[in-house]
Amino acid sequence: MLGGSLALSPVFADEGTPPTLPAEGTEQLSVAPDTVISSDTPLSKLLADLEMQDHPQMQPLVPLALSDMAFGPMQPDPEGYFAAPATAPVGARIPVQLPYDDRRSADNLVLIDPDLPDTAMTSPSGRNTHRIHDHELVHRRAADTPGIYELRLRRWANFDRRVMARSQIELFDIEIDMQVPEEVGTREEFAIYLNPVMDGHLVIVPSDRDPENLVNENTRRDNLVEDADGPGLFTRTAPRSSGDYEVRFHFNPSPRWSEQTGRAGRLMARAPLRVVDAAEGEQAEPDADKLAELEAQIEALSENLDQVTLAQAEAIRDEIAALGLPALGLVVELLDRQQISPQLFFALTAPQPPAQWGATQASAQGLPAGSGSGATDLQQPQMQVADANYHVTGVASDDVLNIRSGPGAETVILGLLPPDATGISVTGETAQAQDGGIWWQIAEPTLPGGLGWVNARFLAPTEPGAAPPATDTADASPPTHAMPPMRVTGISANEVLYLRAAPSGHAPIVGMLPPDADDLVVTGMTQQSGGTDWVEVQHPQSPDGYGWADGAYLVAMQDQSETPGAGEVAHAFTQAPGLDPIDPMELENQIAQILHHAQDTVMGPGAGLSPLTKSIVAVQSHDGRLPSVRYHLTHAYAEATVTAGGATGLVSLVELRRFNLGPARHAQVVAEHGAENAAPPEVFGEGPHLIWRFALQGLRGVDAVILSAARGEIDMPEEDCLGFHCLMAQSIIPHMADWQMQPAVQAPEFRPSYDELWQGGPSSPAVLDMLALHNGLAEAEAGRDDARWRAFEWREGAGDGTPFVDVIIETGLAQDAGAEVVLRDTDLMDDELQTIWYRLGAVAGEQGAEIWPGQASEKWPDRR
C-alpha cells in the first residue's frame, strides 16, 4: 500500500502552446475542452495519438526531461549578452546561453534576489564559484521558493567592474510525487519512488520532527539525491526502532549565500512510514502474475500508441496504484529498457502539475495547496474601468499570456492573450502575489465575469503618457522619497543612456545622458514596468524638465569611492587592537643583520624574499628562534593606489602567529618518560606566543618591502590552525587532508639569504621555500639569492583583504631534526577545484636535504 495516490486529476493544456514551453509569466499552460490545436505541433500529434481531443481530463503527454517540460521560452537580455528561460521551476538547473564574443573566463553569472545591490556576492569565493569559464552554455541552480529572481552577468576585472547584463526569471512551484510503502520492518531495505528527480536529500525522520529542521550536513551527504531526468527508485533502510516516521525529500541548502540566492533548503515532499518489528513487518511478495500481466498491457499500449483510449490509460493507472511500489518499479525498469515510450510513461505516472493546486485539495505529500479559486473569484467587482491603453510585451511569438482568476500563478486560468495583444484595459486594481510578483487586474468582456488578473511584468503602456495602475504595495510603486545624486554607470564610452517620457522602453525618447554623466538630480519617483526599474530624473533638455531612465544604469554618487593609498591600506591592516606598531625601517635593518649578503649582486640581502618568507625572517630577527614551534600564516591582497597618477596595485597582507610548543613538548616527554628523565623546561624553549601583522609591497627591485608592521602577544591561543588546536604537541599536518604522497627526493637547489639549516635540520623559512620550488610556486634563478616566488593568482577583485592562502609550519616535533610545512591555496580561479593543498617534509642529509612531498585538493561544493 502506498503513502501517496496515483488517482487521475483534471489537467488542461493551453491553446497553441508546444508541450515544452510553459506560459509566459506563469507556470504551465492549459487547454480548454473546445480548443482547436494546429495539426503540425508536437502537442497535437501526441494528443491525436491518444485520441484526447475529446478527453481534456487526460494528463497531457510531455517529454520526459524536467527541463523540457518545465522551462519557459528562452528570452535574451536587453543587451544581448545571454539568453535564459522566462520561467523555471524551483530547484531546477537553469540553462543559460552565453553567445557574446567578448567572454572572459572570470566573468561571473549569478542568480540572485533582485532587491540586492550589484555589489552582493562579489567576494572572491562568490565570484569564483559563479565563473563562466568561456563556456557558451552554463547552468545556475534555481531558488527553493517561487518568486522573481535576477540573472546578473558581471565583469570584475582590475579596471572594469560592472554588471554587463541582467534579466529576470520567474520561478514557479512544482509538485514532487513520492511513493513509499505504508509499513516496513525494522532495518528492512525498501524502495522509494520519486518523480521528478532533483538535487536534494531523501531521509527518514521521526514524524514529529519540525519540517524546517534539516538534518546535518553528513546525513544530507549520505542520503543525497542527484539531478536526473524523469523518475527514480531509491533504496533506504528502515530505522532500528519501530514507530511512526516520515520519508522526506528536501532541497539541499546552499553552503554559501543561501539568503542571496534563496537556497536555504526546503521540504518538497513527505509521506508517512510506519516501522514495525521485523517479525511483524514481513511483507507479502508481490503478485508475480499480476505484474507480468501489467507489463504485457503496458508494452502493448506502447507498441500501439495510436490505438490507446482514455479508458485503457485510466485502468492501468488504477492497477499501478493498487499494486504499489512493485508496479512503479516495473514501469521505471521498462522505461530504462526502452520498452515503454516516455510519453506513455508520463501519461500513466506524471504527478499533478502546480497549475491545478489551487483547484484541488492539498497533495498527498503534505505540501500546501494553492490559494484556490471558488465562485467568488468570478464575480465582477463594482469599479471604474480604465482606458484601453496597454499591450502585451515580453511574450514569445509562439506563446501566450495567461489571464487568471486572481493575483498569482496558482489561480485558475480564465483566458489567454496573444503575444501581440493591444488595447488592454486595466482597472486600476493591483495586488502582490504570494511569490512577491505584482499583478494587475484587467477588464475583458470575453472572460467569465468580465475581469481577470495578469502578471504586470508582461504589460506596457501603449501611449507615452499612460500611467500604470496605482497600488498600495511597496514593490509596485514606492512613494516619492529623497534620493542622493546619481551618476551613470555601465554605459560604453561610445553610447548614451536614453531618457524616456514614461517608465517604458516603448515611450518616446526625450533626452540622452552621456556615459560619464554625474550629479544627476532624481525626483524620488520610481516605477517597475516590464521587468525594468525606472527612475525619474530631472533633465533641462526634456520638454517638461524630467525623464525616465533605466535604474540599472544609475548608481548613487556616494557609492563612488577612490581606491585608498598603499600607506592607508597598510596602516589599516596592522593597526589592530592589541598590537603595537613596529617601525618598518628599524625592522628592515634587523632583518639585514641576520642575512647573508651575496657579493655577485647589486641588490641588498633579502631582495628576493617573498612576503611569506620575509615575514618569518622578520619575526626571527626580532624575537629570536625556538626549538619547537608552529607557525600559522595567512596571505591576502588589498588593492591600493600606488602612484601619484592614480595607478593601482596590490599590497600583500600577511598575518603570522607563532606558537611556542616547548612547554607542550616538555609535558609530553614527562608523561611518557617521567620527570626524572626529562630535560629542564628551558631546554624545550621559553617565550610567548606571538601575533604579527605585515603589509608588504614590491618596490624598486625588492619583492617584499615592509610598509607597516605590528606585534602582539597571544594570551589564550585559539583553535584556529586550520581546525586543530594550535598548541597540540603532536603534528597536525598529516591529518589535515586526504594526502597523495610522493616518493622521497632531493630538495631543490637554491641559494637562500637566510640560514638554511638550524639545529641540524632545515629552518622554517627554508622548508617553506622548498615547498614553493618543488611545486612550481617559485623558481631559483642563477646568480640570485632566494627562491623567487611567483605572485599568487589574481582572484579578479580579491583585493578586499580576504585571506586565500594559509601556511602551517612545524619544527622540532620529532626525534629527528626535520621540519614540515603545508600550504593551502583556496578560492581558486578554477571551475572544478576550490582548494589545492601542498605538503612537504624535510630532513637534512649527507647529500643535502631530503624531502617528502604530497598534495590534496577539494572541489567547489556544487561540483562535489
LUMNU-561569 format. One record per residue (C-alpha): residue in one letter; x, y, z. Coordinates in steps of 0.2 Angstrom, whole numbers, plus 5000, padded with zeros to 4 digits. Example, Ala and Ser with C-alpha at 12.3 -4.5 7.8 and 13.67 -1.06 7.14 Angstrom:
<recs>
a506249785039/s506849955036/
</recs>
This chain:
<recs>
m500050005000/l500750174996/g500850335006/g500350434991/s499050424977/l499150404959/a497250454955/l496950554940/s496650734942/p495850854929/v497350944919/f497251054905/a498551124892/d498551294884/e498051344866/g499351344853/t500751304865/p502151174862/p502251054877/t504051104881/l503551284884/p502551354899/a501551514898/e502551674899/g502551734916/t501651584923/e502051404927/q501151294914/l499951324900/s498251244899/v497051204885/a495151224886/p494051074881/d493551164864/t495251214859/v495751194841/i497551144840/s498651164825/s498950994817/d500851014815/t501351044833/p502150914844/l500650934856/s499350904843/k500250744837/l500350674855/l498550714858/a497950644842/d498950484845/l497950454861/e496350524855/m496250654868/q495450804859/d493850754866/h494550704883/p495350854891/q495450774908/m496850664902/q498550714908/p499450794893/l500950704886/v502550794888/p504450754886/l505250654900/a506550784905/l506050904918/s507051044908/d506051004893/m504351004901/a504551144914/f505651294907/g504851444898/p505451504882/m507251574880/q507251754880/p508851864878/d509352004890/p509152184883/e510952194879/g511152034870/y512451954881/f511451804887/a509851704885/a508851614898/p507151544901/a505751674906/t505151554919/a505851404928/p505351284942/v506051304959/g507651204962/a508051174944/r509651194935/i509351334923/p510251334907/v510951504901/q511651534884/l513151654883/p513351694864/y514351854867/d516151864859/d517051964872/r516951824885/r518251814899/s518551664910/a518251774925/d516651844920/n515351784933/l513451744932/v512351744947/l510551704950/i510151824964/d508751914974/p508452064963/d508252184978/l510152154982/p511352284977/d512552244962/t513952234975/a513152074983/m514151914981/t515752004974/s516951924987/p518251814979/s517351654983/g515651724977/r516451774960/n517451614958/t516051494961/h515051584948/r516351604934/i515851564916/h517551504910/d517251544892/h515851424891/e514451454879/l513151364890/v513151364909/h511851314922/r511351404938/r510351324952/a508651404955/a508051464972/d506951354983/t505451464983/p504451544969/g504651724965/i505551844954/y507451824953/e508851914943/l510251844932/r511751964933/l513151944921/r514652034929/r516452084925/w517652114939/a519252154931/n520552274938/f519952424929/d518252354923/r517052314936/r515152314931/v513552224928/m513652194909/a511852124908/r510352074919/s508751984916/q507351924927/i506651754929/e505051704937/l505151544947/f503651434950/d503251294962/i503251114957/e502550954965/i503650814968/d502750644968/m503450524981/q502850354984/v503350244999/p502750085007/e501450115021/e502349995033/v504149915034/g505049815046/t506549875057/r508149885047/e507249825031/e507849895014/f506449965004/a506150064988/i505550244987/y504850314970/l505250504966/n504750604951/p505550714945/v507250684952/m508150844958/d509550894969/g509150864987/h509250735001/l507950595004/v507950555023/i506950455036/v506550555051/p505350545066/s503650605061/d503650745075/r505250825068/d505051005063/p504951015044/e506051165045/n507351075055/l508551005041/v509750855045/n511550895047/e512750905033/n513450725034/t511750655034/r511250755019/r512850695010/d512450515015/n510650525008/l511050634993/v509850634978/e510650694962/d509950784947/a509250664934/d507850664920/g506250584924/p505850464939/g506950364950/l506850224963/f507950254978/t508350124992/r508350165010/t508550065026/a507150075039/p507750135057/r508150015071/s506750065082/s504850035077/g503750185077/d502950325066/y504150405054/e504150515039/v505150505022/r505550675017/f506350755002/h507250925005/f508151034993/n509951055000/p510351225007/s511751314999/p513351305008/r513651495005/w512551645000/s510851555005/e510051725008/q510651804992/t510151654981/g508551594990/r509351424993/a509151395012/g508451225010/r506551175009/l505451025012/m504750974995/a503850804998/r503450705013/a502550535016/p502150435032/l503050275036/r502650155049/v504150045055/v503649885065/d504749755072/a505549645059/a504449495063/e502849595061/g503449695046/e503649545034/q502849605018/a501949485006/e502849454990/p502149554975/d500949454964/a502149404950/d500649354939/k499849524941/l501549614937/a501849514922/e500049554916/l500349734919/e502049734910/a501149654895/q499749784895/i500949924896/e502049854882/a500549834871/l500050014874/s501750074870/e501849974853/n500150034848/l500050214854/d498950274840/q497550154847/v497650194865/t496050254873/l495750364889/a494950214897/q496450104895/a497650234902/e496550264917/a496350074920/i498250054920/r498450194932/d497250114944/e498249954943/i499850044946/a499150124962/a498449954968/l500049864966/g501050004973/l502950014973/p503249854964/a502249914949/l503150084949/g504749994949/l504249894935/v503750044925/v505350134928/e506349974923/l505349964907/l505750144904/d507650104907/r507549964895/q506650074882/q505149954881/i503950094885/s503850264877/p504250414888/q502650494883/l501650354889/f502650344905/f502150514909/a500350484904/l500250344917/t501350414931/a501550604930/p501150704946/q499850834945/p500651004939/p500651154950/a499351254939/q497951144947/w498551154966/g497351304969/a495851204962/t496151034971/q496450984989/a498250984996/s499350854989/a499650684997/q501350735001/g500850865013/l501351015003/p500251175004/a498951194992/g498751344982/s497551484987/g496151414976/s494851504966/g493051474970/a491451554963/t491851714972/d493351744961/l492251754945/q491151884952/q491352054944/p491852194957/q491052364955/m492352484949/q492852604936/v493752534921/a495252624914/d495552664896/a496252534884/n497952594883/y499152444887/h499852304876/v500752134880/t502652144880/g504052014883/v503051864877/a503751754864/s502951744847/d502451564850/d501751584867/v500351674876/l499951774892/n498851694904/i497351784912/r496951714929/s495551724942/g496751804955/p498451884958/g499551734957/a500151584946/e499251464957/t497551534952/v496351464938/i496651524920/l495151614913/g495851664896/l497351694885/l498151854877/p499151834861/p500951904862/d500452054851/a498852094860/t498452284861/g497052384868/i497152304885/s496152394899/v496752404916/t495552434930/g496752514942/e496752374954/t498452294959/a499052164971/q500552074976/a500551884974/q501251764987/d502851744977/g503151934978/g502651974960/i501552114955/w499852084946/w498652204938/q496852174935/i496152204918/a494452214910/e494052094896/p492252064890/t492551884884/l493151824902/p491951744914/g491351894924/g492252014913/l493852034924/g495451944926/w497251964933/v498951964923/n500751974928/a501152154927/r502952114920/f502152074903/l501052234901/a501752404895/p500852574891/t500452594873/e500352784874/p501852884880/g500852974894/a499952814900/a500252794919/p500252614927/p498952574940/a499252644957/t499552514971/d499652504990/t501152384989/a502852444991/d503552344977/a502352414964/s502552594966/p503652664980/p503152834986/t504252984982/h505753004994/a507353094994/m508753014985/p510653064984/p511353124967/m511652994955/r512852954941/v512852844925/t513752684926/g513952534914/i513752634898/s515152614885/a516152764880/n515352774863/e513552754869/v512252854879/l510852824891/y509152864885/l507852964895/r506052924890/a504453014893/a503652874903/p504352724913/s504352614897/g505552554884/h504252604871/a504052784877/p504752924866/i506552974870/v506653144877/g508453164881/m510153074882/l511453064896/p513253034892/p514152884899/d515152994912/a513653094917/d513553134936/d512753244949/l511053194942/v509553254952/v508253124954/t506453164960/g506253004970/m504952934959/t505252754954/q504252634944/q504452454939/s503752414921/g504152264910/g505452194922/t506452364922/d506552484937/w506352654931/v507052814939/e506352994936/v507753114933/q507753304931/h508453354914/p508353534907/q508353474889/s506753364890/p505053454886/d504453454904/g506153454913/y506053274918/g506353104910/w506352914915/a508052814915/d508352634917/g508852624935/a510152484931/y511252614924/l511252734938/v512152724955/a512252844969/m513652964969/q514052914987/d514452744981/q515952804971/s517552804981/e519352824976/t520552674979/p521552714996/g523352744995/a524652604999/g525052685016/e523252705021/v522952515017/a524552465026/h524152555042/a522352505042/f522852325042/t524252325055/q523452445067/a522352315075/p521852315094/g523152235105/l524552255093/d526052385095/p526752465079/i528452425074/d529552545065/p529752465047/m531452545044/e532152485060/l531452305057/e532252305039/n533852345047/q533652205060/i533252085045/a534852135036/q535952095051/i535451915050/l535551885031/h537051845021/h537551975008/a537851904991/q539351984983/d538851954965/t537352064965/v537052244967/m535452224977/g535552214996/p535252055006/g533451985005/a532952074990/g532151914983/l531251854999/s529351834996/p528151915008/l527851755017/t529651705019/k530151885024/s528851885037/i529551735046/v531351805044/a530751965052/v530051885067/q531651785069/s532651945068/h531552025081/d531151885093/g532451755090/r532151575087/l531351425097/p531751245096/s529951185095/v528751295086/r527151305075/y526851445063/h525251495055/l525251625042/t523851695031/h524151795015/a522851915007/y522852054994/a522252234996/e522052354981/a522852524983/t523452674974/v525252664972/t525752814961/a525352994961/g524452974944/g523152864952/a523852694946/t523352554957/g524252394963/l524252264976/v524852264994/s525152095002/l524452075019/v525251945030/e524651885047/l525951775056/r525551685073/r527051595081/f526651465094/n527951405107/l527751215108/g529151195121/p528051185136/a526851065127/r528350955121/h529150955139/a527450905147/q527350765133/v529050695137/v528750705156/a527150605154/e528050475143/h529650455152/g529550535169/a530150705176/e531750625181/n532150585163/a531650745155/a532750895152/p532351065161/p530951165153/e532051295147/v532951175135/f531251155126/g531151335123/e530351485133/g529451635126/p527751705122/h526551655109/l526651795096/i525551885083/w526251995069/r525452085055/f526452145040/a525952245025/l527252225011/q527452284993/g528652254979/l529652414976/r531252464966/g531852284963/v531452214980/d530052084980/a529352124998/v529652295006/i528852315023/l527652465023/s526952435040/a527152305054/a526452275071/r526752145085/g525752075100/e525751935112/i524451795112/d523751755130/m522451625125/p522851535109/e521351485099/e520951335089/d521251425073/c522651315065/l521551255051/g520351165063/f521651105075/h522151175092/c523751275089/l524651205105/m524551025101/a526150935104/q525850815090/s526050855072/i524350915064/i524950925046/p524650735042/h522850745047/m522350905038/a521950825021/d521750665011/w523550665006/q524350594990/m526150574995/q527550554983/p529250464985/a530650554994/v531850654983/q533250784985/a532750954989/p532851084975/e534451184975/f534451374978/r535451504987/p534451575002/s535051735010/y534551665027/d535151515037/e534551365028/l534951245042/w534651265061/q534951145074/g535451015061/g533851025051/p533051135038/s532551305045/s530751365045/p530951495030/a531951365021/v530651225021/l529351345015/d530451405000/m530751214996/l528951184995/a528751334983/l530151274972/h529651094971/n527851134966/g528251274954/l527651414965/a529451494964/e531051474954/a532851484958/e533751604947/a535651584943/g536651714952/r535251774963/d534851744981/d533251654987/a531851574979/r530951694968/w529051664972/r527851704958/a526451814963/f524851724969/e523551714956/w522451874955/r520751824960/e519851954950/g519552084963/a520251984978/g520952154984/d519752164998/g520852095011/t520151925012/p521451785015/f521551655002/v523251565007/d523651485024/v525351415029/i525751295044/i527551265048/e528051145062/t529851115068/g530551025082/l529150905085/a530050735081/q531650645086/d532550685070/a533050865065/g531750905052/a530351025048/e528651005039/v527551135030/v525851145022/l525151275011/r523351295007/d522851394992/t520951414991/d519651514981/l520551464965/m520051534948/d519551364943/d517851294938/e518151124947/l519451154960/q519151264975/t520751224985/i522451144982/w523451084997/y525351074996/r526350975009/l528250945011/g529350865025/a531150895025/v532650825035/a534550865032/g535550735023/e537350695018/q536950755000/g535850895005/a534150905012/e532950765008/i531050805005/w529450705006/p528150804995/g526250774994/q524650854988/a522750854990/s521350954983/e519551004986/k518151044973/w516951184974/p515351124984/d514251124969/r515551014960/r515750884973/
</recs>
